[in-house]
Amino acid sequence: MHRPIDEPENGAGHGPVSVPQTPQSPQHFRPHPYPYPLDGEAPDPGGVDPRVLGALLARHGWRRRGGAAGRYGRWAPPGPEAGARGTSLLVPESRAFPDCEDLIGEALAALARSGTPSAREVLTGLAVPSDEIRWWRDVPPGPSGTVPWPVQEKLGSAARGMLLAGALAVRARAGYHGARHRGQAQSLLEHVVVAAAPGGQGLTAFLPVDPGRAVSVRLYHALYAAREAVDYQRATGGMDAFDTAVEAGVSRELTEALVALVRGTEGARISLAWSPAAGTPEGCASRPEPVEFSPGDLPALREAGTRYLAGEPSVPVRITGAVVRMRRSGPRGEGTVRLRVLAGAEVGHIRVTLDEEAYRTAGHAHLVGLPIRLVGRLESRGGFRRLTDATGVVPVQVDEAVRDRLMKSLQENLDFFEEACGGDD
């Protein structure tokens, strides 16, 4: 068995075609920092709309206690001991109020000093206009009164999966995405900020309106469509509603995230709230009702995921890719080639089995620093990572900079690469 070719660090393009670079996917979204939400800087009082500040305070449980109607309000933090803590904010109702900017500055400073978790969430919402998605799981607390860490990790994993499912649905509607569209979807989530609720039963994600609004809207429609499809299945036994729900953004990735969210709980809830600064998106309710799922919904969700996986067809493609690995059992015959996809399919890498002549062509193309082009079918089995029925393998001309990068990887692997290509001939 031949040794693999080391993959080069840099991506590559080809010819006149512009080749997108796949962004690195973060393993976790950005944690909620303290005391300020982003990059250690407080929001500028001059850029804060007092109406937005008031809306965020109300959303996060602060209560208005007094104030002159139409001029300003006095806000106390949530909780039964709010008055005893002596913390309150004086917030003008518009910028027409005298000394408005000074009062907002004092309110922001008080929020930054406050130990109330909701204060940090308000600051986060002010720093960057963001839609908020909240997950809550009904699970028994541990001996300390908080949810055990492994259970909190399951919540975080389910939330990340749901956000990724929403971002994938923004890129394309499909019952099963597999490895497709991952790079573009993850780029939409790079600036998501998350905050855990006290006790560990809840989690909030702040999606900046630019570019996260599309993800929020897609999840809004997809979650309601999933809820309706589950209700239909439980009432009639039919799965047809899940087929039509794909257009709303429901997919195997979303059903898997919902299963992970609900499994091991007595129920789970997801709620969305739009950024007060950006307003309500078209076609959405201004104050969406939470979407709830229970353990009784798990069979329908699992069956839907299996249905999506089996129903997504293979895709005919014409791919250009750089050879990064070659392997076959002997000096002759067919072999398996791994390609880093440069164009033709929205996946990072694929594997393809080539006959002896095509395998030799792929090896020689790499020897001279060229990618190859071929046609075939991208199989849904395995997550759209394998190409079948490959034909028409030919080298592709590229510019000198790209060729130099490809040649750099060859220089470190020349000996065994010649063997893999049948260099003894």
N, C-alpha and C positions, 0 to 999 in steps of 0.2 A: 504494500500500500504506500502510495507516494506521500511525502510530507506536504503540508499545506503551504501556500504562499502567504506571507505576512501581508496584512492589509495596510496600505499607506495611510498616513495621518490625514492628508488633505483630500477633499473631494475633487472631482474632475468633471469637466464639461466636454462637449464634442462639437466640432464643426461650427456652423453658424447658429446652432441651437443654443438658447440660453438654458443652462442647467441649474435648477434651484438647489441650494444647499440645505440639507436636513438639519434643523436645529436640534441641539442636545436636549433631551427630555429631562426635566427635573424629577428627582425621585420623590420629593415632597414639595408641596406648595410653601410659600413663604409663611413663617410663623408670625403670630401677632406680636410685634415688639412693644417695648415700654421705655419711656413714657409716651413717646409720640409714634404715630402710626407708620410713617414712612421716612426712612433715611435720617432720622434723628432731628427733623425740623418740624416745628409747630406750624399749623395753618396760619396764613397771613390774615390778621383780623380785617384788613381792608378788602380782602377777597371773599369774605364769608357773608352770605346772604342770611340775615337774621331769621327769615322765614324758613330757610333750609335747616338752620340750627334748631329752631323750635320743632320742626317736623321730626328731626332725628332724635331729639330728647323725648318726644312723645312716643316714638316707635320703640325706644329702648327702655321704656318704663318710668321715665321721669314724670313727675306730676306737677301741674301748674297750681300754685297756691298763692292766689292774690295777684296784685298788679293792676295797673290802670288799663281798662279795656280799650283796645285800639292804639295803645301807646307802648306798653311793655308788660312782661309777665315775670313772675318769680317762680323758678322751677326747683323742686326738691328731688333728690335721688330716689330710686325705687327702694322698697323694703319698709317694714314696719318701724324701723328705727331711724328713718330718714330725718325726722325732726330733731331727734336727740343728737345726731351727728353734727348738726349745726351747719351743714353744707347746703347752700342754695345759690342759684344763678339768677342774675337779673338780665333778661334778654329783651331788647327792643323788638317790636313787631315789624318795623321797617327801618330803612336807613334814613328816613326823614326825622327820626327821633334825635334830639340834641345829644351830642357826645356818643353817638351810636358806636363808632369804632372803638372808643375807649372801653365801653361796657362789654363789647364783644371780646376785646382783648383780655379783660378781667375774667370773663366767663371761660375762655379757653385756658387761661392759666389755672383756674380752679379745677377744670376738668383734668388737666395734666397732673395736678397734685392729688387728685382724688384716688382713693384705692378701690372705688367701685368699678367692677369690670365693664359696666355699661358706659362709663365715662370714656374708656379707651375705644370702645366701639363707635361712640359718637365722633371722637377725634378722627378715627379711620375714615368714617363716612364723609367728614369735612375735607380731609386732606386730598382725596381724589374722589370725584363723584362716582359712586359705586352702587350697583344693585346688590342686594343681600339675599343669600340662600341659606336657610337654616335647616339643620337636620336634628331630630330629637328621637331618642330610642327609650322605650319604657323597659328598663332593666333594673333589677334589684341592686341597691348599693352594697358595697363591701362593708367590713367591720368598722372602717374609719368614717363611714358615711359618704364616701365617694365611690365612683365606679372603678373597679380594678383596671390597671393599666392595659392588660391585653384586650379588655373589652373596649377601652377607648381607642386602641389601635384599630380594631375592627370597624369602628365608626369612621375613623379617618380614612381607612382604605375604601370603604363603601362610598364616602363622599367624593374621594378622588375619582373613583370609577364612574360615578354619576356625572361629574363635571366633564370628564373625558368623553363620555357617551354623548353629552350635549354638544361638545365641540366637534365631534365626529359628524353628528347630524347636521351641523352648520355647513360642513364641507360637502357632504353628500348624503342622500337618503338611501339607506340600505338596511336590510334585515340583519346583516352580519358584515361588519367592516373588516375584521381580522387585522392584518398588518397595514391595510390601506389607510391613507390619509393621516397617519399618526403624527408625522412631523408638523403638518399644517395645523392639526388640531391642538397639539401641545403648545404651539406658538401662541395660540389664543389664551392660554392659561398661565403664561409666564409671570404675569403680574397679579395673580390672585393672592389675596391675603386671607389667612384663616385665624379664627379665634375660638378657643374651647370655652364652653359654658362652665360655671362653677359646678363641681360634682362630677363632671365628665359625661353627662348624659346627652349633651347637646354640642353642636358645632356650627359655626357661622362662617361662610365664605363671602368675602367682599370682592365682587367682580367689577373692575373699573369699566365705566360705560364705554370707553374707547380702549380696547376693542372687545370688551366682554359682554356688551349688551346683546349681541347676536346669540351668545351662548345662553344667557338668561332667558331670552324670549323662546328659544328652541326648547329649553328644558320646561318652561311653563306649558307649552303646548303638548310636549311629549308626556309629561307626568299626568296631565289630565286624560290624555288619550289612553295611557296605560291603565289608569284607574277604571275608565269606562270599559276597556277591553276585558279586564279582570272581572268586572261586574257582569258583563255579558256572558263570559265563559261560566261563571259560577251559577248563573240563572238558567242558561240553556245548554251548557256543555259544548257549545260551538266555539271554534277558534278563529272564525272569520274576522272578528273585530281586530284581532292582532295584525292581520294582513293589511287592513286599511290604515292601522295606526302607524305603519312604517312612514307614511307620508308626513305624519306629525312629528317624526323624529324617534319613534320607538325602535329599538334594535335589541339584538342579543346582548350587546354591551350594557344597555340600560337595564334589561331584565336581570342580568347577573348582578349589577350594582344594587338593585332593589332587593334581590334575594339576600345579598350580603348584609344589607341594612336591617332587614326584618328578622333574619335567622337568629335564634337565641333570645328573642325579645317577646314581650307581650303586645307589641305594636310599635310602629314608627310613623313619624310625621315629617313632611317636608313643606316648608313655606317659603314664599318669595316676596320680596318687597323692593319696589323700584326706587331708584335714586331720586330724592326730592328735587335735586337740582336739574336732572334731565327730564323728569316727568314720566308719564305712563306711555309705554310704546303702543303703537297702533295695533288694534286687534286684541288687546289684553285688558283684563279687568284692572281697575286702578288699585284695588286692594284684594288681591287674590286670596281665596280661601285656602287653608292648608290642605294638602293631599295626604291622606292617611292610608297605611297598609297594615295588614295584620298577618299573623302566622297562617290563617286560613287562606290567604292569597298565594302562598308559596307554591302549591301544586300548579296553579295556572301560570305563574311566572316562569317556573322551570319548564313546563311544557312549551311555552312560547319560545323560550331560548333554544330548545331543541329544534323546534319547528323552523326558526330563523336560520339556524346553522345548516339544516338539511336543505332548506329551500333556496339558499343563495347560489346562483349558477356560477360556473367558471366564466372567465372573461377573456375574449380574444384580444391580444395585445401585440404591439411591435415595439420591442424594448432595445434600448442601447445601454450597455453596461460595461464596467471595467472588471476584468477577471481578478479575483482576489484569492481564489482557492481552487485547486484541481486535485482530483483523486480518482484512481482506478485500481483495480485489483491486480493488474499485470501490465507488461510493457505495451500490449496491444489491446484492441477492442474498445468498447464504449467506456465512458467515464463520466463522473459527475463534476460539474463546474459551479462554483458560487460566484455570482456577479453582484457588484454594487451598482444599483440601478441609477443611471444618469438621466434617462428620459423614457417616457412611454408608459410608466405605471407609478402610482403613488405609494410605493413600498420602498423600504431602504435596501433590502437585499433579496435575491431569489436564488434558488437552486434549480439546475436543469441538467438532465442526463442527455449527453450527446453521443452520436455514433463516432466511430474511430476517425473519420475524415473531419467531421465538425470539431471534435475534441482537439485534433491537431491544429486546425485553423485557429481555435481559441488560444492555444498555447503560443503559436507563432505570432499572433497579434499582440499578445502581451510581451513577447520577446522584443518587439520593435516599438513598444510603448503606445499601442493603440487599443481602444475599446472595441467591442464587437456589437453587431446589430443582428437580431434574429426575431422571428415571429413564432407565436405559439399561444397556448391557453393558460391563463393564470388560474390555478385551481383553488377553489374555496377550501378544500380539505387542507388542514394545516395552517389556515389563516392567510391564504393568498401569498404564500411564500415559495411556491413551487410552480415552475413552468413545465407544461407537458406538450407533446406533439411539436417540438421545436424544429424549425426548418430555416433554411436561408441564412446560415451563419456566415457573416462577412465582416472584415475589419472596417472601421470607420475612421476617416481622416480627422485629425484634431489639430489645434494650433500648437505652437512650440512649447508654450508654458504648461499646457495640460500634458503634453507628451513627456516633458521633463519630469513631472510628478509621477507619472506612471513608470518611467524608466528608473526612477529612484527606488521604487519598491522592488523592481526586478534585480537590481545590482546586489541586493542582500540575499537573494534566493536563486541565483543563476544556476548553480550546479544541479540542484534537484529539480528545478523547473525544466531544464533541458531533458532530464530523464522523463519527467511527466509528459513532455511533448513528443517523446520518441526521438530525441536528439541523436541517437546512435545511427539513424538512417542518414 
